[in-house]
Amino acid sequence: MPDLKKTLGAKYLEQTKFDRETLSSRPGPKIAPAPLYKVYQDAQRVDLPKPVLAESDLGVLLQGRRSVRNFRREPISLEQLSSLLWAGQGLSAQAMGHELRTSPSAGALYPIETYLNVNRVAGLKPGLYHLNVQDFILELLEEGDLGPYLARAALGQQFMARAAVTLCWSAVLRRNMAKYGHRGLRYVFLDAGHICQNVVLAAEALGLAQCPVGAFFDEDANTLFRLDGQEESLIYFLSVGVKRN
Ligand SMILES: Cc1cc2nc3c(=O)[nH]c(=O)nc-3n(C[C@H](O)[C@H](O)[C@H](O)COP(=O)(O)O)c2cc1C
């Protein structure tokens, strides 16, 4: 392992710093943009019920939040799932031509897509889904008990196969990097962190257990969701389930 200063990460941070002398004269990135919304036109559409997040005390949620990897093998409700999805990426306002969401996003470019591996959600067939943000519906991509495959892709973390659902976040790099160039990658991961934390707190408010996952074999995970790993790559996961008391 090279000295910290010579690592790829350190070089990336160094080379993507803004500085006063060069900021205004930098050439813009030559990267074509990508559409703001992804839609699987041919997929079966599944309606989501209205999200319901009861009033909660933020201090209590922050104090109580913990990563939990031990779930009951019980379903969560579709209403609970809908509330988690809305907390992460729900459309919540319109301003200056932008449709804004529950999570902040650099330049309102929203480079993160939400996929799901559903193991146990009342009223949903187990399988892989995509969240259509604009219509707030799910698109069924593949039916089946795919939790074990996801767990294997995540370095064998078996709790992902026992979770009721895992939210799987991908990055559409072009959306962000067309505007911000190399620096845009920084914002992609910051966006994902915001989304995940919103969902974590919503899970806590709903009395559900959750655990974020950042350790996974990239190619296996992308292959499961048929993503090419270049234009779009999975970057972060959150398993959610019913708490064991
Ligand atoms: C970016 C990120 C990646 C993580 N990846 C994993 C993971 O792959 N597996 C896991 O069991 N926990 C994972 N965690 C959870 C951390 O282990 C956990 O947040 C940490 O131990 C602190 O515990 P707490 O969340 O209960 O406060 C991850 C957390 C973050 C923020």
The ligand as a MOL file (V3000), in Angstrom:
LIG
                    3D

  0  0  0     0  0            999 V3000
M  V30 BEGIN CTAB
M  V30 COUNTS 31 33 0 0 0
M  V30 BEGIN ATOM
M  V30 1 C -20.7820 3.7410 4.3920 0
M  V30 2 C -21.1480 2.6440 5.3570 0
M  V30 3 C -20.9490 1.3250 4.9870 0
M  V30 4 C -21.2900 0.2960 5.8720 0
M  V30 5 N -21.1590 -0.9990 5.4590 0
M  V30 6 C -21.5360 -1.9980 6.2710 0
M  V30 7 C -21.4660 -3.3530 5.8250 0
M  V30 8 O -21.0960 -3.6480 4.6890 0
M  V30 9 N -21.8780 -4.3160 6.6920 0
M  V30 10 C -22.3300 -4.0400 7.9490 0
M  V30 11 O -22.6830 -4.9760 8.6620 0
M  V30 12 N -22.4120 -2.7590 8.3990 0
M  V30 13 C -22.0330 -1.7400 7.6020 0
M  V30 14 N -22.1510 -0.4390 8.0180 0
M  V30 15 C -22.6540 -0.1360 9.3700 0
M  V30 16 C -21.5060 0.2540 10.3190 0
M  V30 17 O -20.7650 -0.9040 10.6720 0
M  V30 18 C -22.0950 0.9200 11.5640 0
M  V30 19 O -22.7400 2.1140 11.1750 0
M  V30 20 C -21.0190 1.2270 12.6060 0
M  V30 21 O -20.4970 0.0450 13.1700 0
M  V30 22 C -21.5370 2.1100 13.7290 0
M  V30 23 O -22.6380 1.4820 14.3820 0
M  V30 24 P -24.0800 2.1610 14.4570 0
M  V30 25 O -24.5670 2.3930 13.0580 0
M  V30 26 O -24.9550 1.1650 15.1990 0
M  V30 27 O -23.9480 3.4500 15.1920 0
M  V30 28 C -21.8120 0.5990 7.1540 0
M  V30 29 C -22.0100 1.9440 7.5200 0
M  V30 30 C -21.6960 2.9400 6.6270 0
M  V30 31 C -21.9570 4.3830 7.0310 0
M  V30 END ATOM
M  V30 BEGIN BOND
M  V30 1 1 1 2
M  V30 2 1 2 3
M  V30 3 2 2 30
M  V30 4 2 3 4
M  V30 5 1 4 5
M  V30 6 1 4 28
M  V30 7 2 5 6
M  V30 8 1 6 7
M  V30 9 1 6 13
M  V30 10 2 7 8
M  V30 11 1 7 9
M  V30 12 1 9 10
M  V30 13 2 10 11
M  V30 14 1 10 12
M  V30 15 2 12 13
M  V30 16 1 13 14
M  V30 17 1 14 15
M  V30 18 1 14 28
M  V30 19 1 15 16
M  V30 20 1 16 17
M  V30 21 1 16 18
M  V30 22 1 18 19
M  V30 23 1 18 20
M  V30 24 1 20 21
M  V30 25 1 20 22
M  V30 26 1 22 23
M  V30 27 1 23 24
M  V30 28 2 24 25
M  V30 29 1 24 26
M  V30 30 1 24 27
M  V30 31 2 28 29
M  V30 32 1 29 30
M  V30 33 1 30 31
M  V30 END BOND
M  V30 END CTAB
M  END
